[in-house]
Amino acid sequence: MNNREKEFLAHIDKHKGIIHKVARMYMDHPEDREDLFQEIILQLWKSYDHFQGESLFSSWMYKVSLNTALTYFKKEKRKPDRHGLSPEMEVAEDKSDSEKETQLDYFYRAVQELSPVEKALIFLFLEGQSHKDIAVNLGITEGNARVKLTRTKERLQEIIKRQGYEFR
């Protein structure tokens, strides 16, 4: 293994949480999340030569991961459903007793109802990105990012309430 490959793998190992979060935001089923995870790694490797180090690796990784997820998501939507369980059934089986897990289940189920762009907005927001950084990553103006994010957060709350979760 050459130094470039070792460097890439070290970066991926350090920031793999980003990829897991993107995969969970865009895919309902564990198998699909794993497929998307692998696709993101592949795309990161294919485009690694274009990473010039002008930004943080994690910032570049966000952009590639989100673009890959958006493309992959569109491809997956054209395929027939391969899974026998509905998302509601899967969540019910995986639900743990802890309140935090319950909240996460409601959150991720609600996120599945968002558009791909809304998912990217929420993901970047949860990762602590500023409105300016969100705008740069999504190719929109900062004002547009601010408005879209506010609307998306409101929509997410409405979906979660509709699912029956009571905010405390």
C-alpha positions as CSV (number, residue, x, y, z in Angstrom):
1,M,0.0,0.0,0.0
2,N,1.5,3.4,-1.0
3,N,1.5,6.5,1.1
4,R,-1.4,8.1,-0.8
5,E,-3.6,5.1,0.0
6,K,-2.6,5.1,3.7
7,E,-3.3,8.8,3.9
8,F,-6.7,8.3,2.4
9,L,-7.6,5.4,4.7
10,A,-6.5,7.5,7.7
11,H,-8.7,10.4,6.7
12,I,-11.7,8.0,6.1
13,D,-11.1,6.3,9.5
14,K,-11.0,9.6,11.3
15,H,-14.2,11.0,9.6
16,K,-16.2,7.8,8.9
17,G,-19.0,9.1,11.2
18,I,-19.9,11.6,8.5
19,I,-20.5,8.8,6.0
20,H,-22.6,6.8,8.5
21,K,-24.8,9.9,9.2
22,V,-25.3,10.6,5.5
23,A,-26.2,7.0,4.8
24,R,-28.7,6.9,7.7
25,M,-30.3,10.2,6.6
26,Y,-30.9,8.9,3.0
27,M,-31.6,5.2,3.4
28,D,-34.2,3.4,5.5
29,H,-32.9,-0.1,5.6
30,P,-29.5,-1.3,7.0
31,E,-28.6,-3.0,3.8
32,D,-29.2,0.1,1.8
33,R,-27.2,2.2,4.2
34,E,-24.3,-0.2,3.9
35,D,-24.5,0.0,0.1
36,L,-24.6,3.8,0.2
37,F,-21.7,3.8,2.7
38,Q,-19.6,1.7,0.2
39,E,-20.6,3.9,-2.7
40,I,-19.5,7.0,-0.9
41,I,-16.2,5.5,0.0
42,L,-15.7,4.5,-3.7
43,Q,-16.6,8.0,-4.9
44,L,-14.3,9.6,-2.3
45,W,-11.4,7.4,-3.5
46,K,-12.2,8.1,-7.2
47,S,-12.1,11.9,-6.5
48,Y,-9.3,11.9,-4.0
49,D,-6.8,13.1,-6.6
50,H,-8.9,16.2,-6.9
51,F,-8.7,17.0,-3.2
52,Q,-6.0,19.8,-3.1
53,G,-6.1,20.5,0.6
54,E,-7.4,24.0,0.1
55,S,-10.2,23.1,2.6
56,L,-10.5,20.7,5.4
57,F,-10.7,17.1,4.4
58,S,-14.0,16.8,6.3
59,S,-15.5,19.7,4.4
60,W,-14.6,18.2,1.1
61,M,-15.9,14.8,2.4
62,Y,-19.2,16.4,3.2
63,K,-19.6,17.7,-0.3
64,V,-18.7,14.4,-2.0
65,S,-20.8,12.4,0.4
66,L,-23.9,14.5,0.0
67,N,-23.5,14.6,-3.8
68,T,-23.0,10.8,-3.9
69,A,-26.1,10.3,-1.6
70,L,-28.2,12.6,-3.8
71,T,-27.3,10.7,-6.9
72,Y,-27.6,7.3,-5.2
73,F,-30.9,8.2,-3.7
74,K,-32.3,9.1,-7.1
75,K,-31.1,5.8,-8.6
76,E,-32.6,3.8,-5.7
77,K,-36.0,5.5,-6.0
78,R,-36.3,4.1,-9.5
79,K,-35.8,0.5,-8.3
80,P,-38.7,-1.5,-7.0
81,D,-38.9,-2.0,-3.2
82,R,-36.6,-5.0,-2.3
83,H,-37.6,-5.1,1.3
84,G,-40.6,-6.9,2.9
85,L,-40.8,-4.7,6.0
86,S,-42.2,-1.2,6.0
87,P,-40.1,1.4,7.7
88,E,-42.6,1.6,10.6
89,M,-42.3,-2.2,11.2
90,E,-38.5,-2.0,11.1
91,V,-38.4,0.9,13.6
92,A,-40.7,-0.9,15.9
93,E,-38.5,-4.0,16.0
94,D,-35.3,-2.0,16.5
95,K,-36.7,0.3,19.1
96,S,-34.7,0.3,22.4
97,D,-36.1,1.2,25.7
98,S,-34.1,4.4,26.2
99,E,-35.7,7.8,25.5
100,K,-32.8,8.9,23.4
101,E,-33.2,5.9,21.0
102,T,-36.9,6.6,20.8
103,Q,-36.2,10.2,19.9
104,L,-33.7,9.1,17.3
105,D,-36.1,6.6,15.8
106,Y,-38.8,9.4,15.4
107,F,-36.2,11.7,14.0
108,Y,-34.8,9.4,11.4
109,R,-38.3,8.2,10.3
110,A,-39.3,11.9,9.9
111,V,-36.1,12.6,7.9
112,Q,-37.1,9.9,5.4
113,E,-40.1,12.1,4.4
114,L,-37.9,15.1,3.6
115,S,-36.6,15.8,0.1
116,P,-33.0,15.1,-0.7
117,V,-32.0,18.7,-0.4
118,E,-33.9,19.1,2.9
119,K,-32.0,16.0,4.2
120,A,-28.7,17.7,3.2
121,L,-29.7,20.9,5.0
122,I,-30.6,19.1,8.2
123,F,-27.4,17.0,8.0
124,L,-25.1,20.0,7.6
125,F,-27.0,21.9,10.3
126,L,-26.6,18.9,12.7
127,E,-22.9,18.8,11.9
128,G,-22.6,22.4,13.1
129,Q,-22.1,24.0,9.7
130,S,-22.8,27.7,9.6
131,H,-25.4,29.1,7.2
132,K,-22.5,30.3,5.0
133,D,-20.9,26.8,4.9
134,I,-24.3,25.2,4.2
135,A,-24.7,27.6,1.3
136,V,-21.3,26.8,-0.1
137,N,-21.8,23.0,0.2
138,L,-25.2,23.1,-1.5
139,G,-24.4,25.8,-4.1
140,I,-27.1,28.3,-2.9
141,T,-26.9,31.8,-1.3
142,E,-26.5,32.2,2.4
143,G,-29.9,33.8,2.7
144,N,-31.5,31.0,0.8
145,A,-29.8,28.5,3.1
146,R,-31.1,30.3,6.2
147,V,-34.7,30.4,4.9
148,K,-34.7,26.8,3.6
149,L,-33.2,25.5,6.8
150,T,-35.8,27.3,9.0
151,R,-38.6,25.9,6.8
152,T,-37.1,22.4,6.9
153,K,-36.8,22.4,10.7
154,E,-40.4,23.5,10.9
155,R,-41.5,20.7,8.5
156,L,-39.4,18.2,10.4
157,Q,-41.2,19.1,13.7
158,E,-44.6,18.8,12.0
159,I,-43.7,15.4,10.7
160,I,-42.5,14.2,14.1
161,K,-45.7,15.5,15.8
162,R,-47.8,13.8,13.1
163,Q,-46.0,10.5,13.9
164,G,-47.3,10.9,17.5
165,Y,-44.2,11.9,19.3
166,E,-44.9,14.4,22.1
167,F,-42.2,17.0,22.7
168,R,-41.3,17.6,26.4
